[in-house]
Amino acid sequence: MEATQRSQPPHNIALLPPPSFLGHLIPFIELAKKLVFHHNCTITLILPDDGSSMKPQKSLLQGLPTSIYTVFLPPVSTNDLPENARAELLVSVRLTRSFPAVRDTLTSLKQSGTPAAALVVDLFAIDAIDIAKQFGIPAYLFHVIATYELSLSVLLPNLDESCTSEYSDMAEPITLPGSIVLTPEDLPESLKQRNSEVHKWALDWCNKFLEADGVMVNSFLELEIEAFKDLEQRCPGVPPVYPVGPLIRTGTEAESDRGAECVKWLNDQPPKSVLFVSFGSGGTLSVKQFNELASGLEMSGHRFLWVVRSPQENAADAYLNSQSIAKDPLDSLPEGFLERTKERGLVVASWAPQIQVLSHRATGGFLTHCGWNSILESTVFGVPLIAWPLCFEHKMNAVFLTDGLKGAIRVKENENGVVGREQISELVRRLMEGEEGNQIRNRMSDVKIAAGKCFEREGSSSKALAHVVEQWINWK
């Protein structure tokens, strides 16, 4: 595993993201750009093989600065894992089994005269902290999701020790900083079965991240100030936590024909009139829920831009398997839907230029799966939200959006686990035309202003990232 020799500034930073979740890879790429453009760093981006074609990942890497070098690691096998192994476990195992190749890469960098000055790892690669220590360099966690979830990570080992049954049987909800009150239903599925392998992994992670030399979070101080204060003041043993976000995707996405079509259509719509509907890079709905959403959008009478993906029953598995779904998702729409809504709706298959859509003057709301990247993008552009969580930590994010940030209305499933068309129609109207929607819009406008100041010269995130780089350079 040889890294190309090159002349470079004295601080080369190695980044270890997971390739399987694009929502994790994107902020790593944006962090790399910040380090290159503003801190005179070079970057070695170490990418394990996730068993796919890696086509979406490679497309994200096109056009990167020449100071960002990518090392693709050889594939590893996970055939010994159960067929129904959860996505979180699969990603973690793939990364762990790539660690020998990570060591080889760091050794090659050292031998070439361009040693890594620090190793920055994703939460799924947390055990790579030990590799950094073997090379005598600082190990930093880049936590690409919300800060308040670090607070939960600090609490979880004690919670697990004190709980004698499943978390679903707890008498009291879990209270986190910033008015975040989590019921058992809001916890990720991985935390609901305490005898599962994924729950064991989560507990190990909660203990392991305390060994990091520092934690960078893709958030900003003004967005989660209570969570940052809590980690600093009430959580002894937690490494220093630095807000370095919002790191959202930059560059032009609308160069494709489909992207150009979206922007052209938005250009013809009135200001703040369009609801953008998207469930992230891999989120899907069941067949029944897909049809209810279509009917609800039609009933609402409002303009919409909907990114559709083929229905799939397991939302979590879809994030790993979405690349293999060949069926045209437009074929799943109710008969006549496109014709009936053509005057006020645009439906695109699988992808839209989300940054361009959210920043467009015509966009007045966002129905989102509550992935953290989408939340940050909404804060940057001040777009009010309808929160529709799917899996992973999405339900916790929905609580943050509605109760903490007060920037969203949340959907509610019926007794069959489905969000009905009548409710969807009502929520769209409440967000796009009601007083409640105006209040949320005003709140998100304030958050937009705060987000815009983070990377100014004296902004909170600029200062935090500068301090981290200083720590790396002066590491003894």
VMD Tcl script that draws the C-alpha trace (Angstrom):
set ca {
  {0.00 0.00 0.00}
  {2.19 2.82 -1.23}
  {1.30 6.49 -1.03}
  {2.71 8.74 -3.74}
  {5.74 10.75 -2.66}
  {5.27 14.51 -2.85}
  {6.55 17.79 -1.49}
  {4.08 19.41 0.88}
  {3.59 21.65 3.91}
  {4.74 20.16 7.22}
  {1.30 19.05 8.40}
  {-0.32 16.22 6.49}
  {-3.64 15.14 8.03}
  {-5.00 11.62 7.49}
  {-8.78 11.27 7.37}
  {-10.59 7.93 7.75}
  {-14.28 8.16 6.78}
  {-16.68 5.29 6.05}
  {-17.40 5.02 2.33}
  {-20.77 3.29 2.68}
  {-22.67 6.28 4.09}
  {-22.39 9.26 1.75}
  {-23.83 11.40 4.55}
  {-20.60 10.76 6.47}
  {-18.21 11.00 3.52}
  {-19.47 14.43 2.38}
  {-18.60 16.31 5.62}
  {-15.19 14.62 5.66}
  {-14.54 15.98 2.17}
  {-15.69 19.45 3.21}
  {-13.48 19.31 6.30}
  {-10.56 18.40 4.05}
  {-11.26 21.45 1.87}
  {-11.31 23.76 4.90}
  {-7.99 22.37 6.11}
  {-6.42 22.82 2.68}
  {-7.76 26.27 1.83}
  {-7.54 27.92 5.25}
  {-4.85 26.08 7.21}
  {-2.09 25.15 4.77}
  {-2.66 21.42 5.23}
  {-2.38 18.55 2.84}
  {-4.83 15.70 3.25}
  {-4.57 11.96 2.83}
  {-8.11 10.65 2.49}
  {-8.07 6.93 3.31}
  {-11.07 5.13 1.82}
  {-11.86 1.50 2.66}
  {-13.72 -0.52 0.04}
  {-17.40 -1.10 0.88}
  {-17.91 -3.88 -1.65}
  {-19.77 -1.70 -4.15}
  {-18.65 -0.10 -7.38}
  {-17.71 3.01 -5.34}
  {-19.10 5.08 -8.24}
  {-21.04 7.58 -6.05}
  {-18.03 7.98 -3.78}
  {-15.65 8.57 -6.67}
  {-18.00 11.16 -8.16}
  {-17.75 13.13 -4.91}
  {-13.96 13.07 -5.18}
  {-13.83 14.60 -8.65}
  {-12.45 18.11 -8.85}
  {-10.94 18.14 -5.36}
  {-7.92 20.36 -4.67}
  {-4.60 18.82 -5.64}
  {-3.56 18.86 -1.98}
  {-6.16 16.19 -1.18}
  {-4.81 12.73 -1.99}
  {-7.01 9.66 -1.93}
  {-5.80 6.19 -1.00}
  {-8.25 3.39 -1.85}
  {-7.80 0.38 0.40}
  {-8.28 -3.20 -0.82}
  {-11.68 -4.83 -0.24}
  {-12.38 -6.94 2.82}
  {-14.86 -9.75 3.21}
  {-17.92 -9.67 5.47}
  {-19.39 -12.92 4.17}
  {-19.17 -14.46 7.63}
  {-21.68 -11.96 9.05}
  {-25.37 -12.86 9.21}
  {-27.41 -11.91 6.15}
  {-29.64 -9.74 8.32}
  {-26.75 -7.89 10.00}
  {-27.67 -4.25 10.60}
  {-26.11 -1.54 8.45}
  {-24.24 0.01 11.39}
  {-22.52 -3.29 12.19}
  {-21.59 -3.96 8.57}
  {-19.93 -0.57 8.16}
  {-18.05 -0.86 11.44}
  {-16.77 -4.37 10.64}
  {-15.64 -3.35 7.16}
  {-13.68 -0.45 8.61}
  {-12.14 -2.54 11.40}
  {-11.03 -5.23 8.96}
  {-9.35 -2.52 6.89}
  {-7.16 -1.40 9.79}
  {-4.08 -3.40 8.66}
  {-4.21 -1.51 5.36}
  {-4.62 1.76 7.26}
  {-1.43 1.00 9.19}
  {0.34 0.20 5.93}
  {-0.77 3.55 4.51}
  {0.47 5.51 7.52}
  {3.76 3.60 7.41}
  {4.14 4.42 3.72}
  {3.49 8.10 4.39}
  {6.15 8.10 7.10}
  {8.69 6.36 4.92}
  {8.02 8.80 2.07}
  {8.93 11.75 4.30}
  {5.35 13.00 4.53}
  {4.17 11.50 7.83}
  {0.65 12.09 9.06}
  {0.52 14.79 11.73}
  {-2.88 13.57 12.96}
  {-5.47 10.89 12.26}
  {-9.12 11.97 12.10}
  {-11.61 9.11 12.25}
  {-15.34 8.64 11.79}
  {-17.49 7.28 14.60}
  {-17.64 3.91 12.80}
  {-13.83 3.76 12.81}
  {-13.43 4.71 16.47}
  {-11.05 1.83 17.23}
  {-8.52 3.41 14.84}
  {-7.65 5.66 17.79}
  {-5.29 2.86 18.76}
  {-3.54 3.09 15.38}
  {-2.87 6.80 15.88}
  {-1.36 6.10 19.28}
  {0.91 3.45 17.76}
  {2.26 6.11 15.39}
  {2.54 8.72 18.15}
  {0.14 11.17 16.51}
  {-3.05 12.77 17.86}
  {-6.30 10.88 17.28}
  {-9.38 13.01 16.70}
  {-12.96 11.92 16.22}
  {-14.95 13.77 13.58}
  {-18.53 13.41 14.82}
  {-20.56 14.17 11.71}
  {-23.90 14.13 13.53}
  {-25.43 16.25 16.28}
  {-23.56 17.35 19.41}
  {-26.36 16.42 21.76}
  {-25.88 12.82 20.67}
  {-22.44 12.95 22.26}
  {-24.25 13.80 25.49}
  {-26.32 10.66 25.05}
  {-23.13 8.68 24.44}
  {-21.74 9.88 27.77}
  {-24.94 8.83 29.55}
  {-25.47 5.49 27.82}
  {-23.03 3.24 29.76}
  {-24.51 4.32 33.12}
  {-28.02 4.06 31.69}
  {-27.33 0.54 30.51}
  {-25.90 -0.42 33.88}
  {-28.88 0.91 35.81}
  {-31.58 -0.39 33.49}
  {-32.69 -3.91 34.38}
  {-34.91 -4.44 31.35}
  {-35.25 -3.03 27.84}
  {-35.09 0.74 27.44}
  {-38.68 0.61 26.20}
  {-39.72 -0.23 29.76}
  {-38.02 2.76 31.38}
  {-40.32 4.77 33.63}
  {-38.71 8.11 32.81}
  {-37.60 9.59 29.49}
  {-33.98 10.54 28.81}
  {-33.34 14.27 29.20}
  {-30.52 15.87 27.23}
  {-29.32 19.49 27.07}
  {-31.32 21.92 24.97}
  {-34.85 20.75 25.85}
  {-34.26 17.34 24.26}
  {-36.47 14.77 25.99}
  {-36.21 11.33 24.41}
  {-38.84 8.69 24.90}
  {-37.83 5.06 24.26}
  {-39.58 5.35 20.90}
  {-37.18 8.13 19.86}
  {-34.07 6.00 20.36}
  {-32.41 4.32 17.34}
  {-33.35 0.73 16.73}
  {-29.78 -0.25 17.60}
  {-30.41 0.83 21.20}
  {-33.75 -0.88 21.63}
  {-32.48 -4.45 21.77}
  {-29.90 -4.57 24.52}
  {-28.72 -8.08 23.69}
  {-27.96 -7.24 20.04}
  {-24.51 -6.98 18.50}
  {-25.20 -3.41 17.42}
  {-26.09 -2.39 20.98}
  {-22.85 -3.95 22.21}
  {-20.98 -2.00 19.54}
  {-22.72 1.23 20.64}
  {-21.69 0.68 24.26}
  {-18.10 -0.06 23.25}
  {-18.12 3.11 21.14}
  {-19.38 5.22 24.06}
  {-16.40 4.13 26.13}
  {-13.83 4.22 23.33}
  {-14.46 7.78 22.11}
  {-13.31 9.04 25.53}
  {-9.79 7.98 24.51}
  {-9.67 10.45 21.62}
  {-7.43 13.49 21.99}
  {-10.24 15.70 20.75}
  {-13.64 15.64 19.08}
  {-14.69 17.81 16.17}
  {-18.42 18.08 15.56}
  {-20.17 19.05 12.35}
  {-22.32 21.61 14.12}
  {-21.95 25.18 15.31}
  {-21.94 26.70 18.75}
  {-25.02 28.86 18.24}
  {-27.10 25.88 17.06}
  {-26.42 23.60 20.05}
  {-24.96 25.86 22.70}
  {-26.54 23.95 25.60}
  {-25.05 20.65 24.40}
  {-21.57 22.14 24.04}
  {-21.75 23.72 27.49}
  {-22.96 20.45 29.01}
  {-20.08 18.46 27.54}
  {-17.58 21.06 28.72}
  {-18.92 21.63 32.24}
  {-20.80 18.52 33.38}
  {-19.07 15.61 31.68}
  {-15.65 14.91 33.23}
  {-13.38 12.73 31.16}
  {-14.81 13.84 27.82}
  {-12.12 15.03 25.38}
  {-12.25 18.67 24.23}
  {-15.17 19.16 21.83}
  {-14.87 21.63 18.96}
  {-17.74 22.91 16.79}
  {-16.35 23.13 13.24}
  {-19.57 23.22 11.18}
  {-21.82 23.67 9.42}
  {-19.78 21.77 6.83}
  {-22.20 21.22 3.96}
  {-21.54 20.20 0.40}
  {-19.99 22.91 -1.74}
  {-19.50 23.16 -5.47}
  {-21.94 22.93 -8.37}
  {-24.40 20.05 -8.38}
  {-26.70 21.29 -11.13}
  {-24.48 20.50 -14.11}
  {-26.42 17.36 -15.04}
  {-29.54 17.54 -17.19}
  {-31.68 16.56 -14.20}
  {-30.14 19.23 -12.01}
  {-30.62 21.86 -14.67}
  {-34.25 20.78 -15.04}
  {-34.88 21.27 -11.31}
  {-33.35 24.74 -11.24}
  {-35.15 25.79 -14.43}
  {-38.48 24.65 -13.00}
  {-37.86 26.47 -9.72}
  {-37.03 29.65 -11.62}
  {-40.62 29.70 -12.88}
  {-42.23 29.36 -9.43}
  {-43.24 32.18 -7.03}
  {-40.99 32.93 -4.02}
  {-41.31 30.59 -1.02}
  {-44.02 28.56 -2.78}
  {-42.40 25.13 -3.28}
  {-42.12 22.26 -0.79}
  {-38.98 20.23 -1.41}
  {-39.49 16.54 -0.60}
  {-36.44 14.31 -0.23}
  {-35.38 11.49 2.08}
  {-31.62 11.76 1.70}
  {-29.04 9.84 -0.27}
  {-30.62 6.45 0.38}
  {-33.89 6.88 2.25}
  {-36.91 4.98 0.95}
  {-40.52 4.35 1.97}
  {-42.68 1.25 1.94}
  {-45.06 0.81 -0.99}
  {-48.08 1.82 1.10}
  {-46.32 4.84 2.58}
  {-45.07 5.89 -0.84}
  {-48.64 5.97 -2.14}
  {-49.90 7.88 0.90}
  {-47.23 10.52 0.41}
  {-48.16 10.93 -3.24}
  {-51.82 11.30 -2.36}
  {-51.06 13.74 0.47}
  {-48.98 16.00 -1.77}
  {-51.74 15.96 -4.34}
  {-54.43 16.76 -1.74}
  {-52.45 19.67 -0.28}
  {-52.82 21.80 -3.39}
  {-49.30 23.20 -2.92}
  {-46.35 23.22 -5.28}
  {-43.73 20.54 -4.66}
  {-40.46 19.16 -5.97}
  {-40.26 15.48 -5.00}
  {-37.18 13.26 -5.27}
  {-38.61 9.75 -5.56}
  {-36.86 6.44 -4.97}
  {-38.25 2.99 -5.54}
  {-40.19 1.79 -2.47}
  {-38.34 -0.60 -0.18}
  {-39.67 -1.99 3.07}
  {-36.51 -1.65 5.22}
  {-35.31 1.97 5.30}
  {-32.00 1.20 7.04}
  {-30.99 -1.51 4.56}
  {-31.83 0.83 1.69}
  {-28.90 3.06 2.63}
  {-26.50 0.21 1.85}
  {-28.39 -1.35 -1.05}
  {-29.81 1.64 -2.90}
  {-27.14 1.46 -5.60}
  {-28.43 -1.93 -6.70}
  {-32.04 -0.86 -7.19}
  {-32.46 -0.68 -10.96}
  {-36.22 -0.11 -11.21}
  {-37.35 3.31 -12.39}
  {-38.94 4.86 -9.27}
  {-41.38 6.86 -11.39}
  {-43.04 3.55 -12.29}
  {-44.15 3.26 -8.64}
  {-46.22 6.45 -8.65}
  {-50.03 6.14 -8.49}
  {-51.65 5.94 -11.90}
  {-52.30 9.41 -13.32}
  {-50.39 11.22 -10.55}
  {-47.92 12.96 -12.85}
  {-50.66 14.16 -15.19}
  {-52.88 15.45 -12.36}
  {-50.05 17.38 -10.67}
  {-48.04 18.55 -13.68}
  {-49.10 22.19 -13.28}
  {-47.70 22.51 -9.75}
  {-45.31 19.64 -9.16}
  {-42.01 18.30 -10.43}
  {-41.04 14.70 -9.73}
  {-37.44 13.59 -10.33}
  {-35.97 10.13 -9.98}
  {-33.44 9.38 -7.24}
  {-31.51 12.67 -7.16}
  {-31.83 16.44 -7.18}
  {-29.22 19.18 -6.58}
  {-30.24 19.67 -2.95}
  {-28.01 22.64 -2.21}
  {-29.30 24.52 -5.23}
  {-32.89 23.61 -4.37}
  {-32.70 24.66 -0.72}
  {-30.93 27.91 -1.57}
  {-33.42 28.82 -4.30}
  {-35.81 31.72 -3.67}
  {-38.80 29.56 -4.71}
  {-38.24 26.97 -1.96}
  {-40.45 27.62 1.05}
  {-40.24 24.34 2.95}
  {-38.45 21.00 3.17}
  {-39.98 17.62 4.00}
  {-36.92 15.74 5.26}
  {-35.88 12.38 6.72}
  {-33.96 14.32 9.41}
  {-30.48 13.31 8.39}
  {-27.96 15.67 9.98}
  {-26.54 16.90 6.66}
  {-30.01 17.90 5.48}
  {-30.68 19.65 8.79}
  {-27.46 21.66 8.52}
  {-28.24 22.61 4.93}
  {-31.66 23.81 6.04}
  {-30.13 25.97 8.77}
  {-27.64 27.51 6.34}
  {-30.43 28.53 3.97}
  {-33.13 29.19 6.58}
  {-35.66 26.67 5.26}
  {-38.51 25.54 7.59}
  {-39.03 21.80 7.89}
  {-41.47 18.94 8.09}
  {-39.65 16.24 10.07}
  {-40.22 12.69 8.81}
  {-37.59 10.47 10.49}
  {-36.84 7.08 8.98}
  {-34.09 5.17 10.82}
  {-30.73 5.40 12.64}
  {-30.63 8.58 14.76}
  {-33.32 10.34 12.69}
  {-36.01 10.21 15.38}
  {-33.69 11.87 17.89}
  {-32.96 14.55 15.31}
  {-36.68 15.07 14.85}
  {-37.02 15.78 18.57}
  {-34.18 18.28 18.31}
  {-35.81 19.99 15.33}
  {-39.24 20.34 16.90}
  {-38.58 20.77 20.62}
  {-35.03 22.12 20.68}
  {-34.60 24.19 17.55}
  {-38.34 24.79 17.04}
  {-37.74 24.74 13.31}
  {-40.05 21.93 12.23}
  {-43.42 20.22 12.39}
  {-43.20 16.46 12.90}
  {-45.30 13.77 11.25}
  {-47.05 11.16 13.38}
  {-47.58 7.57 12.31}
  {-50.96 5.94 12.82}
  {-51.54 2.65 14.61}
  {-50.33 0.81 11.50}
  {-47.06 2.70 11.39}
  {-48.12 4.79 8.39}
  {-48.40 8.56 7.97}
  {-51.78 9.04 6.30}
  {-52.50 11.23 3.30}
  {-54.85 13.50 5.24}
  {-52.16 14.29 7.80}
  {-49.55 14.87 5.09}
  {-51.86 17.32 3.34}
  {-52.59 19.12 6.62}
  {-48.90 19.42 7.57}
  {-48.00 20.83 4.17}
  {-50.67 23.49 4.53}
  {-49.63 24.30 8.12}
  {-46.02 24.80 7.07}
  {-46.57 26.62 3.80}
  {-49.48 28.91 4.63}
  {-50.34 28.89 8.35}
  {-49.25 31.03 11.29}
  {-47.32 28.10 12.72}
  {-45.35 27.94 9.48}
  {-44.59 31.66 9.68}
  {-43.21 31.27 13.20}
  {-41.00 28.39 12.11}
  {-39.86 30.38 9.08}
  {-38.89 33.32 11.28}
  {-36.99 31.02 13.61}
  {-35.06 29.45 10.73}
  {-34.26 32.92 9.39}
  {-32.56 33.72 12.70}
  {-30.63 30.43 12.57}
  {-29.54 31.23 9.01}
  {-27.97 34.49 10.20}
  {-26.12 32.67 12.99}
  {-24.88 29.96 10.62}
  {-23.61 32.59 8.21}
  {-21.34 34.09 10.86}
  {-19.64 30.85 11.92}
  {-16.90 30.95 9.31}
  {-16.23 34.65 9.42}
  {-12.74 35.56 10.64}
  {-13.83 35.69 14.29}
  {-16.64 33.17 13.91}
  {-17.01 30.36 16.43}
  {-16.27 27.55 13.97}
  {-13.32 29.34 12.34}
  {-11.69 29.83 15.74}
  {-12.40 26.26 16.83}
  {-10.87 24.70 13.71}
  {-7.85 27.00 13.93}
  {-7.31 25.85 17.51}
  {-7.48 22.19 16.48}
  {-4.88 22.69 13.74}
  {-2.64 24.49 16.21}
  {-2.93 21.48 18.55}
  {-1.87 19.15 15.74}
  {1.10 21.26 14.69}
  {2.39 21.64 18.24}
  {1.79 18.02 19.25}
  {4.63 16.62 21.32}
}
mol new
graphics top color blue
foreach p $ca { graphics top sphere $p radius 0.5 }
foreach p [lrange $ca 0 end-1] q [lrange $ca 1 end] { graphics top cylinder $p $q radius 0.2 }
display resetview
